Amino acid sequence: MADVAAGAKIFKTKCAQCHTVEAGAGHKQGPNLHGLIGRVAGTTPGFSYSAANKSSGITWNEDHLFKYLKNPKKYIKGTKMIFAGLKKADDRNNLIAYLKESTA
């Protein structure tokens, strides 16, 4: 079972520098992630996405996030996201659990 609190710590140390999750919060280097689950990649209003993200055809769900967060540049070739990825499956599952809760 995924650990939301552990996911929150991962978000704070690995993601919060570039992303926000709160409704109405602005974009940083990366887009605000509020409403992430079920959203089509590259469609957050007001954020300048790469052509790769906009044309990926991905609708974000747990499966896509699990694969993407392992190695973003490999999953969406040409993405602007500079994050190297989370190699440990438990870390990805915990982060996804946090994102599901915090971006809803």
C-alpha positions in Angstrom: 0.0 0.0 0.0 1.3 3.4 -0.9 2.3 5.9 1.8 0.9 9.4 1.2 3.1 11.0 3.8 6.2 9.5 2.3 5.0 10.8 -1.1 4.6 14.2 0.4 8.2 14.2 1.5 9.3 13.1 -2.0 7.3 15.9 -3.5 8.8 18.4 -1.2 12.4 17.4 -1.9 12.2 16.4 -5.5 9.2 18.3 -7.1 8.2 21.4 -5.2 11.1 23.4 -6.6 9.4 23.3 -10.0 5.7 22.4 -9.3 2.8 23.5 -7.1 -0.3 21.4 -6.4 -2.7 23.9 -4.8 -5.8 25.1 -6.8 -5.1 28.5 -8.2 -1.4 28.5 -7.4 0.8 29.8 -10.2 3.2 27.9 -12.4 6.9 27.6 -11.6 9.5 26.2 -13.9 7.0 23.4 -14.3 3.2 23.6 -14.4 0.8 23.6 -11.5 -0.3 20.0 -11.0 -3.7 20.6 -9.5 -6.2 18.5 -11.4 -3.5 16.3 -12.9 -5.2 12.9 -12.8 -7.5 12.7 -15.8 -6.0 15.7 -17.6 -4.5 15.5 -21.1 -0.8 16.1 -21.0 0.3 19.6 -22.2 -3.1 21.3 -21.6 -2.7 23.3 -18.4 -3.8 26.9 -19.2 -1.0 29.4 -19.0 1.9 27.1 -19.2 4.2 26.8 -22.2 4.6 23.1 -22.8 7.0 21.4 -25.2 5.6 20.1 -28.5 6.4 16.6 -27.3 4.1 17.0 -24.3 1.3 18.6 -26.2 1.4 15.9 -28.9 2.0 12.9 -26.5 -1.7 11.9 -26.5 -1.4 11.0 -22.8 -4.2 11.4 -20.3 -2.6 11.3 -16.9 -3.5 8.3 -14.8 -1.6 6.1 -12.3 -0.1 3.9 -15.0 1.2 6.7 -17.1 2.6 8.6 -14.1 4.3 5.4 -12.8 6.1 5.0 -16.1 6.8 8.7 -16.7 8.2 9.3 -13.2 10.8 6.5 -13.7 12.4 8.4 -16.6 10.5 11.4 -18.0 12.8 12.1 -20.9 12.5 8.5 -22.1 8.7 8.3 -21.7 8.1 11.6 -23.5 11.0 12.1 -25.8 11.5 15.9 -26.1 9.9 16.9 -22.8 11.3 20.0 -21.2 11.2 18.4 -17.7 14.7 18.1 -16.5 14.0 15.7 -13.6 16.0 12.5 -13.9 13.3 10.3 -12.5 12.6 8.0 -9.5 14.1 4.6 -10.0 12.4 2.9 -7.0 8.9 1.7 -7.6 7.9 2.4 -4.0 9.0 6.0 -4.3 6.9 6.4 -7.5 3.9 4.7 -5.9 4.1 6.9 -2.8 4.5 10.1 -4.9 1.5 9.1 -7.1 -0.6 8.5 -3.9 0.3 12.0 -2.7 -0.4 13.5 -6.1 -3.8 11.8 -6.3 -4.7 13.3 -2.9 -3.1 16.7 -3.2 -4.1 17.6 -6.7 -7.8 16.5 -6.6 
